[in-house]
Amino acid sequence: MSRSFKAALASLFSIPILLAYIMWRWLPLLVDLIIRGLIHYEPKFQPTSWLWHVALSFFSAWYIFSAVAVGGIFLLASWIYNRRKIKLERRRAPAVSFIVPAYNEEEIISKVIASLFRCAANYPGYTEIIVIDDGSTDNTRVIAEATFKMNWEKWPYIKAKIISHKRRMGKAAAIKTGVKKAIGNLIATVDADTWWEPDALNLLVNRMIAEEFDAVAGFIHPSDGNGDKNLYVILQQLEYSQGLGIYRCAQALGKSILVIPGPIGLYRANILKKIFEEIDLRSVTEDLEITLEMHKRGFKIGYEGRARSTTIAPHNFRILWKQRKRWFIGGLHNFLGIHRRLLFVRRWVALILWYSLVMGYGCALIELIATFSLPILYWFAPDKIYFLYNLILYSLIVFLIGVFQHAVALKFSYNHYNYRKLLFYTPLYPLLRYINILARITCLIQYIAGKRGIWEKSERPTISMDNT
């Protein structure tokens, strides 16, 4: 990377910081001008404590710099990543083993297996599908075997088998069993509630070979399995488009993908086998733990956003709350416990980890405090009406920034600024945001108290087998 290119990049990334400074410096004056000139309200200020002014200034600066400066830097990084031109020519087609850990998945396992058969049929190399029945008490094994036979009528050359545990041993143990039995040069991990698009495997392999990655993550579309009409699922679609379309692409620019998700990931088999031989996974977020273990060993991890999968997402508050608690407690266990040394390495991954901790948990605390402080700030405001006008105008500006970021995220994720009219749901997005905030604070307290989380299987909504 030339010195002039680095300078140009630094100049580009300074733009969001400059915009944030301009907003912080001049937005209060603009809002005051609107209130006095357009609304025609002349404030009558009363004396108030300096603490009130300090608190208000801090919250205002925090929101502006976190949304505009930090958010803008990530947005620019993702734009640069998506603008790169890399020739993804296949030079070879290594053998691939799909591993599907499953526990009581009789409702969805057939759809998952059928999607992998289609992926395998589109791939020119050897493939095998290995389903690990982790002690299921339903008809998962019977349905999986029937699905094999049905798909063999069309693609008899694709290998597929099911391995059963006599008792439930957990997802990590099921993956380990599959890894041991896999004969492919590459291993694709697939959650048993996730189906892949037919070209997903080709895209992942091409990306891995072209950029010489040791593992590659793909895109996940959350669904309710029945038309995507559930409000919780729709809000998660907005969330995933942000997380994958912006933040994961930004991580990919620095080759610092934080997690290869369980629904769609591709690994070099020798690396994954070695990891499972040398360590026992300890956290409830095994995909994060494996990814950080790869970073610890210096392996290269990439992202291919065009390799798409669909996963069944939580469809009510109780299931969503359990999922987020598992994610966040598992993240803390990895960041502050199992892989805390990665926080101090001189690589981009350390910066991403610090961002996840500071902005994830620090921001959650500040937003919670800010929310509960609003009545106090209002009560002690030097002019209560003027304060309310400011609050409304600032909230409108924050909302418009959020709509812009969501629109860009949807464009990067789905190539459409308002995919399935999701932007119309942005006024409801704070609902999911505050669920995450409360879950983060809860998990932080539980982690400090010594809890590390447990794996719980959630019930699924009714799945439409025709909705692919």
N, C-alpha and C positions, 0 to 999 in steps of 0.2 A: 504494500500500500504506500503510494508516494506521499511526500510531505504536503504537496499542494492539495491532494485529494483529502487528506486528513483535515487540513485547514478548512476546505469547503464543507466537509461533513460537520466540523465543529460550528461553523457559521450557521449551517442549516438547523442544527439542534439548539442553537441559541435563540431562534425565532420564538418558540413557545415561552421561553423564560422572559424574553422581552415583552411579549404580549401580556403575560401574567403581571409583570411590573407595571405596564401601562394601565391595565385594569385596576390593579391595587391602588395606583396613585390617583387616577382620574375618575374612576367609576363613582366614588362617593359624590364628587362634584357634579357629575352628570345626573345622578339620581336626585340630588338636591335641586338642580335646575328643572327637572321634570316635575317635582313636587310643587315647587314655587311657581313655575311658569305655565305648566299645562294643567295641573290639578288645582292651582290657585289656592294652595294652603300655606299660610305663613306661620311657621312654628313659634311657639312661646316656650323657650327653654327655661327649665328650673335647675338650680344647682344639684349636682349629683356626684357620687364618689368617683374618684379616679379609677377605682377597681372596675367600675362599670365600663369605662372607656377602654381599659386594657383588655378586658374579657371580650368585648365586642370587636375590637381591632384584631385580636388573635384569631377568633373564629372566622372573621372575614378574610384575613390573609391566608389562613389554612385552606379554606375552601377554594379560593382563587388559585393559589399556587399548586395545590394538589390536582385540581381539575384542569387548569389551563397549561401550567408548566409541565408537570409530571405526565398528565394525560396526553398533552401535545407531543411530548418527546416519544412516548410509546407509539402514538399514532404515526408520527413521521418515520420511526424505525420500521413499523409494519408496512408503510407505503414503499419504502426503499426495498424491503425484502420482496414484496409482491411485484416490484418493477424489474427485478433482476431477470436477466435472460440467460438461462442455463440450458444447454442442449441435452435433453434427456433421451439419448439413444441407448437402446438396450444392446449391450455387447455380449451378454450371456444371460441365461435363464437358470439360476441356481435352483436346486430342489427346495421346496417349501413345505413345512409341516404346520398345519393349523392346529392350535390347541384350544379346546373349548371346555373349561371347567364348569360343571353344571350340578346344581342341587335343587331338586323339585321344580324342574322347568318344563313340565309336560305341556303347558299351554303355548310356549313360544319356541321350544327347541327345534321343531320341524322347520319353522321359517328361517331360523338361524342357519341350520345345516344346508337347506336349499340354497341360500344366498352364497354360501361358501363353495358349493358345487358349481354355481355359475361363475364365481371368481376363478376357480380352478380350471374350468372349461375354457376361459379366455386367456389362460396363462400357458405359454408354450413349453414350460419345463415340467418336471415331475412335481406332483403335489399329493399330500395325504391329509386327511381330516381325522383328528383324534379327539373324541369326546370323552372326558373323564367324569363318570357318574360318581359324585362324591357322597355315596351312601343315601341316595334319594329314597324316599318312602312312597313316591307316586309312580307314574308310568313313564318317567323320563327315558329309561333305558329301552323300553318296548317301542316308544314312539321314535326314538333316535334310530333304532335298527330298521324300523319300517320305512323311515325317510331315506336311509341309505339304499334300501332295495328299490324304492320308487325312483330315485335319481340314477341308480345304476342302469336302469332301463334305457336312459338317454346317454349317460356317460359312463360306460362300464369300465373304462380305463382309470378312473379316479379312485384312488385307494381311500378307504374310510373304515374306522373301527371304533369300538367303545370299550373303555377300561373302567371297571367298577371298583370302588372302595367298599369294603364290607360295612364300614361305619363312616359317619361324617368326620372328616379330618380337617376341613377348612379349605378355603380357596387357594392359599399359598401352597398347601400340600398337594392339592389337585394339579396345580400348574407344574409343580416339581415332578409329579408322576408323568405328566405328559412330556415334559422336557427330556426325561430319561428315556422315554420310548420313541421320541422323534428321531427320524433318520435324515431329515432335510438339512441342507446347509444353512437355511434360514428358518426361523420360527416365528409364526404369526400368532399372537395371543388375541382371543376373541371372547368377550363376556357372553354368557348364555342368554342374555336378553338383548343382543345386538345383532343386526344383520348388515352386511357389507354391500356396497354397490358393485356391479359386475366388473368394473375396471379398477377397483381399489387396489387389488394385489399388484397388478401391472404398474400402477403409478408409484406405489411404495417401493417396489424393487428397482424401478428405473431411477428414482431419486437416490436410493441407497448407493447404487452403483456409480451414478454420475458424480456424486459428491463424496464418495468413499466414506459413507457414514457406517457406524457400527449398529445403529438402531434408528428407526424412523417412526414418528407418530403420525396419525391421520386425523381427519376432521370427524367430529361427532355431532349429529343432529338429534336433539332430544325430542321424543315423541310420546304421545299417550297410546299409540298403536291403533287409534280409531278416529282418524281425521284431524288430530291435533287441535281440538276445540277446548281442552281443559285449560283454565286460566293459569294454574301453577306451571303447566308445561309451556304455555305461550311465553310466560315471563322467563322461564329457563332458556327458551330459544333466544331471547334478547340477551340473556346473560352469557350463554355459550358463544354467541356471535362476537361479543366483546372479548371474552376470554381467549377464543381461538383466532378470530379474525384480526384482532389487534395485539393482545398481549403475547400470545404464543408466537405469532409472526415476528414480533419484536425480539423475543427470546431467541428465535431461530436465527436472526441476523447476527447475534453474538454467539451462535452455536451453544446456547445455554438452555435448551429445553428442560423445564423443571420436572415434567412428568410425562412418561409414555403411558397414556391411559389404558386401562384394562380393555375397553371396548375395541380399540384398534391400534395395534403396535406391531412392528416387525423388528426382529433382532437377528444378529449373526448367531447361529446356533452354538458355536464353540464358546462364545462369550457368556451366553445365558447358562449353558451347562456348567461352566467353571464357577459362576457366581453361586448357583444352587449347590454345587459340590462343596464350596468353601464356607458358606454362611447359612445360617438359619434365619429366615425372615421373622422379625419380631413385632412389626407394627400392623395396625389394621388397614393401612394403606400400602399394600404390597407393591402396587405399580410405582408409587412415589419412591419407596425404599429401593427397589431395583434400579430405577433411573439414577438416584443419587449415588448408589453403589457404583454405577458405570461412570459417573462424573468423578468419583473418588479415584477410580483406576485410570482416568484420563482418556476415556473413549469418546468418540464424536457422535452426537445425537442430532438428528435433523427433523424437519417437519414438512409434510406434503399435504397442503390443505385441499387439494383436488381429490385425494383419496378419501372417499366419504363413507360414513357408516351412520346408521340410525339406531338409537338405543332407547329403551323404555325408561322414561324419567318419572320421578315421584309425582303423583297426581293429587295428593292432599297434604295438609300441613304436617300431620303426624309422621308420614313416611319421609317427607322432605327434611323435617327436623332431625330424624335419625340419621339420614344420609349426611347432612351437613356436620352433625356432631362427629360422625366417624371421620369425615374428611379433615376437619379442623384439629381434632385430637391426634389423628395420625400424622398430620403435618407438623404439629408441635413436637411430637415424639421424635420425628425424623430431624427437624431443624435444630432442636435444642438438646436432643439426646443422641440418637444413633449416629447421625452425620453432622454433629455440631462443628467438627473440624473444618468442614467445607466453608463455613462462614469466614474463615481466615486465610483461605488460599488466594493467590493473586491471579484470579480468573474471573470472567464475567459471571460465572455461576454464583460466586459469592455475593456479587452486587444484587443479583436477582433474589437470592435467599434473604438478604437484608431488606430488600424492598418488600418481600412477602411478609416479613415479620413486622417491620415498622409501619408500612402503609396498611397492611391487613389488620393487625391488632391495635396499633397505635391510632389509626384512623377510626377504627370501630369504637375505641374508648372516647375519642374526641367527639365523634358524631353523637354518641349516646349522651355525653355530658352537655353538648350544645343543645340537643333536643330538650333535655330536662331543664336547661337553663333559660329557655325562652320565656316561661312565665315570670321568672325572677328579673330577667332583663327588661321585660315589658313593665313590670311593676315599678322598677326604679328608673325607668327611662326619663330623661329630662323633659320630653314631650311624647306622651303615649301615642297620640294620633300620628305624629311624624315618624315614630318608630315603626308603627304598623305599615305605613306607606313604604318605608324603606324595606321592610321585611317582604312585602308583596313584590316590589320591583326586583329585589335581589333574587327572590325565589323564581321569578319569571326568567331572569337571565340565566340562573343555574339550570332551569328546565330546558331552555333553548340550547345551551351548551351540551346538555345530555342528549337531546334529540339529534344534534349534529353528530356527536360521537357514535350514537347508536346507528345512524344512517350510514356512516362510513364503515362501521363494523359489519353491518348487513351487506354492504357492497363487497367488502373483502371476503366475507364468508359465503354469500349466495349469489354474488354478481348482480345484486338488485338492492337499491337504496331503501326500498320499503317492501321487503320480502313478505308475502302473505299478509300485507297490511300491518306488520308488527309494530311500526312506528306509532300507530294509534293507541297502543297499549303502554307507551312510555310514561303517561301520567300514573299508571299503577305500578311501575317498576320499583318505586321505593318500598312497596310491600315486601318484595323479595330481598331488597337491600337490608331492610331492618330485621328480617329473619336471619340473614347472614350475620349481621352485627350482634344480635343477641346470642346466636349460636357460638360465635367466636369468643365473646366474653364468658359465656358459660364454660366453654372448653378450656379457656385460659385458667379460669378458677379451678376447674377439675384437674388440669395438668399440674398446677402448683400443689394441689392436694394429693397428688400421687397417682391419679387415674390415667390409664393409657388406652382405654376404649376396648370394645368387643365387637366382633363381626355379628351383625344381625341381618337375616334375610327378610326383605319387605315383601308384602303381598303386591301382586300386579293388578292393574286395571284389566278389564275385559279386552282381549286383543282381537283385532280383525285380521284374519289371515290373508285377506285380499289387499290390505293396505300396505304396499311395499314402497 
